[in-house]
Structure formats: C-alpha cells, structure tokens
C-alpha cells in the first residue's frame, strides 16, 4: 500500500507520486498529468541525497524530486489575512512607469495583492481609460452597470452611489454570487467640495474582531444574510455571511453593504450586536484620499471597504470591475521574468572566466548556491549566495558588489540584496578579525582584496559588525570562498528557479 514515506521531509507517497514532473507523467507543453493517481502502484524504495529524493515504484517507475522544492512552504492563498496589515501605506506609481517597467508593474500589482489597494497617477484623462488599466493584468467583468460605469450625480438614480450623498464604508455588489473581486475607479473630473474617498481594511478589522470579540466573529461567519438589488430591469440576490472563511478558518471575504443588506426576521439581537461590533472596528482605522483627475484607484472588493464623503459641485469617476485570479496570474508571470533574465545571464556572460579561478562565473555562483542549499539555509540566503557575484555580469569587477545589489533591487528585497552588497566588505572584515582567514583565500581572492581596500581597520570592522545584515553577509562570504572547486558537481540553474520566484518581491 502507498503510505507515509520515511523521509526527513515527511511527505506521503501518494503526494510524491502525484507530483512527479518527469516526461512520462506530465505533458511537455501543458504540464498536465498523463496518469491517474488511483492507478499508481506501491512504493518499493526511497533514497535521499543532499539535493534530491528518489522514489521507486513496483512497476519500475522512478520519480526524482529536488529537496529545495519539496522543503519549500506551500504557497499561501492571496487573500490569507495572516499577511495583512491594517491601514497599510498607500502604494502609488506613475502610469508611464507602470507601463514601461515590468519591475514597477510587479511592485504595484503585488501591493494590490498584499495590501488590498494601489493608486496609479497620471492615467490619461479620457473616457474608457479605466478599462485599459484593467486590461494590463486581466479582463473587465461586465455587469448590469455595463462594461464601465460613470460615478456621477444623475436624476432618478438606481443606486445611491450616483448621488452626492455621503456613502458609508461598503463592498460593491454583495448581491452577486460571486461578487466582482476587483474594482477600479478612475477620476476624470473633480471640482467638488468634499467627495473624499476612504478605504478600510475589512480583513484586518475582521481579524481584530476575532481576537477581541470571538462570539461576534462566530456569529458573522456562520449567519448568512440576504443582500439584494432591484431596478426595472434587474433583480439580484445573494445569501451569504458578512465574513466568509475557508475550511481552515482563514478570512477570505468580507461582504458588507448597509444599502443592500436585508436581514430576515430570524436575525435577532445576537446578529445586530455582532454587526455593530464589527462596524465599530471598521471605522477605527481608515485611509483617506482625494482623487484628482488622472488618479486611478484599484482595490480588492472582497477585502477593502470604500466610502465617500458628501459633496457639492462637479465630480466624475469612471469605474469597472475585474477579477483577482487574473491579477494573481499576472503577478506570478511577472515573478518568473527576472528568473528567466537571470537564467540567460548565467547561460551567456556567466560562462566567462572568473578572475583567474578554475571555475567560470556561473559555476562559482551555482556552487555557492549549492552550498547554501546543502546546509538548508533560508530562501533569501540561498538566493543571495547564488546571486552574490551577479554584478560581475553587469559591471566591472571593482564595483561588482554594489552594482549587483542595485541590479537585483529591481526585483528582490533587502534580505537578498544587502548580503550581496556587503559580501566584499565581509571579506575585508574577516581578514581583519579572524586569524587564518587571509591565509585561506585563493590567490585570485588575495589579488582582488588589494584593490577592494584590504583588511578593515578596527573602527571599520566595528561599524560593519553592527550592521543589520553583517552576519548574513559573512555567511554568504564563507560560501563564496568555498565555491571554487572545479571537481565539485555543479547544479543546474533550474534547481534554483522555483526558490528565486518565491523570493522575488520588489520593494513596496
């Protein structure tokens, strides 16, 4: 029988068989499975090495798994409240930079997934531009309000949004199932007095409610309520709880709109007490801004409540809806792009000689990364070890530390780029404070030490050691010096690709 495979990773044989990526098991183009798990034979053996886990089955099939891939944490859902921060800073960017630079686009879209909202400035002030914004990452979702809709004062409005009245914090279209998960609002005109926009993080407020008043949280997650909308051509209704959770109990959706919420006779004091407690938390912490012409606000409609103060005068926003799965897909694709760019650098200029060492530039970095994997270092340090000398591929050797860090900062956080920036300083530091370290350097490393400034002075060493990334830089430095053996097996860059994609996170 298929059972628990006795590996240090503790994963089941069923899961291993189900995730085999070999050519017999997966279509080379689509990546889809060519077998059914129900037809899998029993496991006959399991073997582990520093980098791989090999599983053999009774029918002779052999599956090989990369240990770093197996050890990686399971990806969290993009709406897991554990990563949310109430009243997060509003991330903004210019429209032209967003269009022209994939790293900037990733920064913005990643902020939308992480924080629930982002603001693009300088979007062309013309009708329909809001749909062009949505199409940079996904598809417009058409509703009874149209492919796009004008938010302006109209006579005989079918929705209070089309008046000048103040609107309380709410999510849009709670009467739909499913609701549109993303909303975009593009300002075309704002000569009004008032009309400020307010954003509220519903996930963070719900998490606080669970902490402060678990009974109220329980009521709002298990008690569905009717939301409905009707006009002469439309009738929409959904019966859902105000706070939606997944089977693991994680907050996945907030659905709240007093204008369309219609509790039934069965909703008694317990429900209304819980509702008031949640609403009080929603009003405690808000992000307020005034949208000006050219501003386009994007937000997660299942998480972020939006509101508006009352106004007088002329104000016109155009809006549309989209869905968050397409956004998450675009973010995942953008995360793969720097990995592909780095792979090309390793295959191309990485093949050059490495400053007189017996390995190439790429081999040296791959060996450093392999050493980090061998000791099961955290992802950010494996990435730093692998990429520590990438500056040699983008600049001259005298400034490769800072050049590499600056190059990588387009895509990677300081936990990766700072050890890269400091790995030369770490060599100078170790030469100053660790007896025998200088004698362990290769001849080429001794030669480069001369124009890198030589061993640090006592004051320089003390300043370096006090830095927040000093220890990580020293760790990377040791792997650097150990990665020059021409007889050592060199792993392929592909071994590191999934890890790099996980670590990619442009500075928000």
N, C-alpha and C positions, 0 to 999 in steps of 0.2 A: 504493500500500500504506500501511496505517497504520504509522507509525514513531515515532521519538522526536521529539516536538515541541520545536523550538528555543526554549524559554522560559528565563528566568532560574531557573525552578523545576525544570527538567529532568525533568518527568514525561511518561510516554508518552501518545500519542494514544489508545491503547486504554483506558488508565485514565481519561482525561478523559471520553471518550465514555461509559464505563461508569458514571460518577458524575454525569452530568448530572441536575439536580434539577428541570428545567422540567416544566410541566404535560403536555407531550406524552410525556415519558419516565417520569414517576412518577405513580402513583395518588395523588390529593389526600388521601385518607383514610388508607390503609395505608402510603404512601410506597414501595411496592414497584414494581419496574421493569416497564414495559409493553413492553419490547423485549428482544431477544437480541443480545448483542454480536457474535455471528457474522454478523448481518445488517447491521452498520454499514458505511457507505461510507467512502471515503478522506477524509482531511483536505485542505482546499483552502487554508485560511489561518488564521493565528494572530495576534491583536493583543493587546498589553498596555497597560494604563494603570496609574496609581498604585494603584488599588484592585481592578482586575478583569483577568481573562484571558478573551478571547473566541475561541472556536474555531468555524470554519465547515466544514461537510462538503459533499461533492459533491452530495448530494441536497437541499441548501439548508438543512439543519438548522443551527441556531446555538445553541451552548452558552456560557453566561456563568458564570464562576467567580470567587468572592471570593478575592483574593490572600491574605488573612489565614487563610482556611480551608485554602487549598492549602499555605501555608507551615507550618501547624501540624504538630507532630510526630505521628507515628502513635501512637495510644493503646497503651500497654504492657499486656500481659496482667496480670490482677490477682494472678497468682502468679509474677511475674518476680522472681527472687532479687536483682536488682540494687538493689531498693529496700528490702531487708530489713536489719534491724539486730539482731544477736544480743543477747539479754537486754534487749529494749526495755522501757521503763517500762510497768507495768500501768495501762492507762486504765480508769477506773471512773466510774460515774454512778449517780444515784438513779433508780429505776424510774419514779417520778412525773415527774421532769424529762424522762426519755427519752420518756415517753408524751405529755407536754404540749407539748414544744418540738421542732419539726422540726429546728432547728439542732443541738440536743443529740442527737437521734437520729442525724443525719448524722455528728456527731462520733464517736459510739460505733461506728456501723457502718463508718465509714471507718477507724477504728482497727483494727477486726476484719480488714478487708481489708489494711491496711498492716502491722500488727504481728502479726497472726495470732490475737489473743485480746483479749477485753474482759470486764469484770466489771460486772454490774448489781447494785446493792444495794437491798434493800427490796422485792424481788419478793414478793407475798403468799405466806405460808407455808401453802399449801393444795395438796392433790394435783391434778395436772394443770396447774398454773400454768406449768410449763416449756413446754408446747405453746403457750400464749398468747404467750409471748415469741417463739417461732419464727414464729408467725403475724403478728408485726408487720413482718416483712420477707420472708417466704416461706412454705414449706409443709413440714409434717412428713413425713419419709420413714419409712415403716413397714418394719420388718424382722421377722425371726423372733423378736426380743425384744419385739415389739409396737410400738404407736404410741408408747408411752412405757414406760420400764422403771425398776424400783427397783434402786438400787445399795445393797445391804444384805447382811448375813450371812444365808445361808439354809442349810438342811440339804440335802445332796446337790446342790451347785451344779454347773451345767453349764459354768461359767466361773469362773476364779479371782478375777474381779472381785467375785464375790458371796461372798467370804470376808473375813476380817480380815487376811490375809497382806499383806506389802508387795508392791507391783506395780512392776516396773521401767518406765522410760520406753518408751512404745509409741504406735502409732497404732491406732485401733479398726478392726475388721472388715477387715483386709488380705486376707482370704479372699474378699471380694466384688469383683465387677468390673462396674460401678465401685464404689469404696468410697463410703460417705456422706462428703461433703466438709466438713460442719459438724457439730459436736457441742455440745450444751448440757447442763450439769449444774446442777441447782437443789437447794440444800441445804434440807431440811425439818427435819432434826434433827442435832445434833452435840454429844453429851455424852461423846464418846470421848476417851480419852487416846491421842494420836498421830493418824494418819489425815490428815496434812497432804498437800496437793496440790502437785505440782511440774510445771512446764511447761518444755519445752526447744524451742528454735527449730531444727527439723530443716533448714530451708533454709540458715540461716546456718552451721550445722555442716557441711552438705554443701559449701557454697561454700568453707569453710576447708579441707576435705579435698581439694578440687580444687587449691587453692593449695599446700598443704603436702605432699600425697602424691598426685600426679596418677595414678599407677599404680593405687592403691587406688580412687580415684574412678572410673577407667575400668572396673575390674572390677565395681564395684557398679552401674554404669549399663548394662553390656552383658550381665550374667549374671542371667537370671531364676531365681527360686527359688519353690518351692511354698509357699503359705500355705493352711491348711485348718482347718476346724472341723466337728465332727460331734457330734450327740447323737441320742437315739432318733428324733427327727422331722426332723432337718436334716442335710444334708451340703453344705458349701460349699467351693470350692477355686478359687484363682487362681494363675496362673503369671506372675509379674511381677518385675522387678528392684527392689532395695531403694531405689535412687534413680532416679526417672524424669525424663528430659529431653525437651524438644521438639525438632523438627528443627533449630532454631537452636542447640541445646546448652544452653538455659536450663533450670534446675532447675524442674520443675513438680510433682513429687510425691515424698514420702518415704513409704515403706510398710515399717514395721518393727514386729515384734511377736514376741518370742522364744517366747511361749507357743504360737503357731500356725505359726511358721516351720519348714519341714521340708525342709532341703537334701537333694538327692539324692546318690547315690554319686559322681556326677561333680563335685561341689563339693569340690575339694581344698584344699591349704594356701593357694593364692593367694586363694581366696574367703574363707577364715576369717581370713587376715591382714588383708585389706581390711575385713572386718566388725569385727574388733577395733579397727582404727584409727579407724573411723567411730564406734563406740560410745564410745571414749575421748574423742573430741571432743564427743559428745553430753552426756557427764557433766561437762564442764568448766564450763559456764555454764547456770544454771537459775534460774527464778523460782519461789519457794516461797510458798505462802499457805495459810491455814487457812480453809476455807469455813464460814461461820456461817449459821444459819437466815435465809433471805431472800436470800442471795447466789446469783446465777446466773452461771455462767461459760460464755462462748461462745468456741469456738476452732475454727480451721481444722484439720480432721482429716487433711488431706493434707500439712500443714506442721508443726504443733505436736504434739510428743510429750507425753503426760501420764503422770504416775506418782503413786503414793500410798505413804506410809509405812504400816507395820503399825500396828494399833490394837487397843485393848480398850475395851469399852463400847458404847454405843448410837450409831449413825451411820446416817443415811438421806439419800441423794441420789436425786432423780428425774431421769432423762435422756431425751433424744430426739435424733434426727438430723434434719438438714435439708441443703440443697444450696446451694453457694456461688454458683451462677449466679443464683438468685433474690435473694440478698443483693446481688450486684453490680448487678442490675437496680434494686433499691430505692435503692441509693446513687446511681445515675445519675439516677433520677427526682427524688430529693431535691436533687441538684445543680441540676436545672432550675428548682426552685421559686423560689430567690432571683432567678434571672434573670427569671422571669415577674413577680415582685413589682417588680423594678426597672423592667421594661418598662412596667408600669402606672403607675409614678410618673413616668416620662418622658412618657407619653401624657397623664397627668392634671395634677397640680400642676406638672410641668415646663413646661407651656405658659404659665406666668405670666411677667410681665416680669422682666428680670434687672437689677435695681438701676440702672435708667436707661440700660443698654446697649442698642444697637439690635437685639439678638437676645433670644430667650427663654432661660429657664434651661436647657431641654433642648437647644436649638440650640447654646448655648455649650458644654455638656459634650460633645455629639456632635462639634462642631468640634475640640475639644481631643483627643478620642479619635482623630479622623481624622488630626490632625497627628502623633500618635504612630504610627499605622499607616503614614503616608507615609514616615517615616524608619525603618520596620521595627524599632521598639522591641520589647523582650521583652514577653511577655504581661502580666506583672504591672504594668509601667509603662503599657501601653495601658489596662489596667483602672483604674489609679489616675488617669490623665488623664481617662478617660471619667466616672469617678465622683467627681472631686475636689470638686465642689460639691453633692453629694447632700445634705449637711447643710442646705442652704437649703430642701430639701423636707421636712425633719423637725424643724427648729428655727428660731429667729430668726437673722437674718443676722450678729449679733455673735459667735455661737459656732458657726458652721456647720462650722468645721474639725474641732473636737473632736467635735461631735455627729455629723458624717458618719462619722468614723473609728469611733466607738463603734457606730453603726448597722451599718456594714459588717463589724465584727469578729465578728458572729454567723456570718458565712459565709466571710470572706476572711482570708488570712494577713497578718502584719505587712508583708510586701513590698508589699502593696496599701494597707493602712490607714495605715501610717506616713507615706508621702508625702502622703496625703490630710490627715492630722492636721497636717502641717508645712507645707502649701503657703502658708498665710498668713504663717507665720514666715519662709518663704523669700522672700516679697515684702519684708518688713521687712529681711531680711538683704541682699538685692540692692540695695535702696535705700541701704544703709549702705556697701557695699563696691564697688559697680560704678558708676563715673562715667557719667552719662547715663541710667541705668536709670529713675530717678524721672521724668525728662522724657518717657520713652516710655509712661508709664502713661496709661490713658484717664481722663477727668475723673471718672467714677464710681469707678474704682480709687483715684484720689487721695483722693476723699472718704472711702472706706471705710478707707484707710490711717490716717486720723486717729484713728478710734475703735479701730483694731486695735493701736495702740501706737506708730505712727510708725517711722522707721528705727531699727534696733538700735544700741545703744551698742557700742563696741569690745569690751567684755567679753562682751556678749550675742552678738555676731557670732562671736567666737572659740569660745564654748561651742556655738553652733549648728553651726558648720563641723566640729566634732569629732565630731558625732553620726553614727551608722552609716547613717542614711537621708538625710543632708543633701543629698548630690549628687542623689539621686533626686527629692527634694522641689524642688530648684532646677530640675531638668529639667521636672518637671510644671508648675512655676510659669511657665516660659517658654511652654509650650504654652497655658497658661491665658490669658496676655496676648495670644497670637496668635489666640485663638478668639473674636473679637468682630466679624468682618466679615460684615455682612448679605448681601453679594453672593456669599459663598463657598458652594459646594454642600454641603448638609448630608446626611451619610449617614443611613440608617435605623438605628434601634437594633438591628434584626435582624442587621445586619452584624457586631455585636459579641457576639451571643448565644453562639455556639459558643466563642469565646475566654473569655467570662466563666464558662461552665460548666466549662472546663478549669481555671480558676484557683481556683474555689471549693474551699476546703479549710479547714474550721473548725479552730481551734487545738486540738491534741491534748494 
